[in-house]
Amino acid sequence: MGLLGRMREDIQTVFHNDPAARTTLEVILAYPGVHAIWLHRLAHWFWNHHLKLLARLVSEFSRFTTGIEIHPGATIGRRLFIDHGMGVVMGETTEIGDDVLIYQGVTLGGTSLKKEKRHPTIEDHVMVSAGASVIGPVRIGRGSRIGAGAVVVSSAPPYSTIVGIPGKVIEGESARHDVAELEHGKLPDPVARAINNLVEKLNRLGVRMEEIEERQDCVEDKVNEHHPPDRTTALAKR
């Protein structure tokens, strides 16, 4: 696919993911996420052709105009959509697959000071909600979704839901749908779920204890019927 074909694809991606998009001209002129992707492709081309300084200058210009910082060394797949985008940061060794959805304030950062793979790998059809951070050379499996404000420091298998600080993986929660269909505002809360499970177990334990006490009372009543205590024993108990 040529340059114009990729640009048309990026515009269609906006219409697919953002119900607020109205016209093609509006997308071309007023969507900083699209501008950041287009400028990154230019910077990435310079970077791969050993024009490092020029690549960084293009990247800095993109950051200044869009509020989105993408290192020119980062690898980005097709149909990435950065919604709003202000405050998004992607490090040098970040790898992003196809059909990924990223919201504002997302950080794909590194931890190592060595020249090695130190940033995340985001596989296809992943959604990263607002304010989430994915730190280190972790891999987020295909079709996963990361809740708003989560801090992910370990890898996750495909089709996971990740929430909390540090990010906790909840397997089997998300259906295998396109990321645009995932309601990231309704992600499960693992802490609340654990508390609810504990309350349910305590309630069941309380019911069980009441049943045991009732049985014990019945047994004592039957024993007293057949062997009533003598007066001396009764007085001693008093």
N, C-alpha and C positions, 0 to 999 in steps of 0.2 A: 504494500500500500504506500502510495506517495505521500508527500507532505500535505497537499490539499485534502487528500482522502482522510488522513489522520485528523486534520483540523475539523472536517465535517463530522467525523466520528466523535470527537470531543464535544462538539456542539450538541449532537444528538444525545450524548450521555447526560448533559445538563437537563435536557427536556425529560429524560427518563427518570431522573432522580430528584428533580426540584419542581414541585407544582407551581412555584412562583414564577418560573420562567415563562415569558410571553412571546417574545419574537427573537429571531436569529440575530438581528442587529443589537438588541439589548444584551444578549449573551456575549457577543463579540466585544462590546464596548464596556460592559458594566459587571463582569464576573471575574474578580481577581483570581479565583481558583484556576480558571481557564488560562488567564494571562501567565500565572506562575508555571503552569505545565508547559505552555508554549516556550516561554523563556528558558525553562530548564532544559528542554530538548536542544536548544541552541547552545547553552552552556555545556551540556553533556557532550555534544559533538566536539566543541573546542577542547574539552578535558581529554577525550579519547584520542585527539590528534595532537596531544602534547602542547596545547596552547593554554597552559594552566592559569596564567595570570589573566588572560582575556576571559577565560571561563569564570574565574572568580569575580571579575568586574561585572559580567552579565548577571551572575547570581546576586551580587550586591544590589544591582539596579532593580532586579526583580523583588528583592526583599524590601527595598525602599518604596516601591510603587504598590506592592500588594500586601505587605505585612506577612508574607509567607517566605520562610527561609529553607531552601532546598540546596544542599551541597551539590555542586556539579558532578561529583563522583557517584551520587546515588543513582540506582537503577530503578526505573519506573516502567511498569507494564502499560497495557492499553486500557482505555476507558476508566482511568482514575478520575474520581470526582471529589474535589475539595470544596465542601460547602462552607460558605462564609470565609473560612480560612485564616482569619487573623490569629497570629501567634503560633501557627503550625511550624514545626522545626523537624527537618529530616537530615540525619548525619551522612557522612561520606560513604559508608559501606552499607547503607540501607538498601534493601531490595524489596520492591513492591510488585505483586503479581497483577493480573488483569481483574477488572471490574471491582476494584476496591473503593470503599466509601470512607472518607475522612472528614471529621467535623473540626470546628475551630478549637484552637488551644492544644492540639495534639502534639506530643513530643515523641519522636522516634530517635532516642539518644543512645550514646555509648558510655561505657564505664572504663575501658582500658585506655592506657596512654601509649600502647604499642601500635605499630603500623600493621594491623591485622584486622580481621573481620570483627568489628566491635559494635555494630548496630543491628537492629532487628531485621528479620526476613518475614514479610507479610505475604502469605500466599493468596491465591485467587478468592474473590467473593468474600472478603473480610470487611467488617464494619468496625471502625474505631470511633467511639462517641466523643463528645466534647470534653476537653480537659484531660483525657487519658494520656498516660505515659507508658511507653514500652521501652524498657531499658536493657541494653546489652545485646549480645549476639543470640537472641532467642528466636525461635520460629513459631509463628502463629499459624495453625493449620487452616486449611481451606474451609470456607464457609463459617468461620468463627465470628463472634461479635464481642466487643470489649465495651463494657459499660462506662458511662460518664464518670470521670474522675478516678478511674482505676489506675493502679500502678503495677504494671506487669513486669516481673523480673525472672520469669521462668517460661519455658516453652509450653505450648498447649496443643493438644491433638486436634484433628479436624472437627468442625461443627461443635466447638465448645462455646460456652458462655463464660466470660471472665468478668468478675466484679470485685470491688473492694480494694483495700490497701493492707498488705500486698495483695495483688490480684489472686483470686481463688477460682479455680477451674470447676465449672459445673457441667458435667458431660450429659448429653442427651436432652438438653433443654431446648435447643433451637432446632426447628425443622430445617430441612435442606432446601431453603428457598433463596431467591435472589436477595442480596443485602438490602435492596430498596424496599422489600416487603417486611423487613424485620422492624418491629416496634421497639426501638432501643430505649424508649421511655418506660417500658414495662418489664425490665429485666428483673430476675429474681434476686432476693436478698438472702445470701447463705446464712448470715447471722440470725436474722429473723426466723428463717426456716429451722435452724438448730434449736432456737429457743422454743418455737412452737412444738417441735418434736419432744423436747424435754418436758414441756407442760403436759403434753398428751400422755407421756409415760408416767408422770407423777399422778395424773388423774386416774389412770388405770391401776397404779399401785395403791392409791387411796381406796378405790372400790374393792380391790382384792383384800386389803387389810380389814375393811368393814365386813366382808364375807367371812373371813377367818374368825373375827371377833364374835359374829353372830353364831357360827358353828360351835365355838368354844363355850358360849353361854348356854347353848342348847345341851351340850354334853354335860356341863355342870348341873343344869337343872335336872336332867335324867338321873345323874348320880345321886343327887340330893333326894329325889323321889324314892329311890330304892334303898338308900342308906342315909337316912336323916342324921345329922350330927347330934351327939348327946349334949346335955345341958352344960357339962363341964367344958367341952370343946368350944361350944358357942361362947361361954363366958370368957374363956381364954383368948378367943379371937377378938373379943371386945376390949 
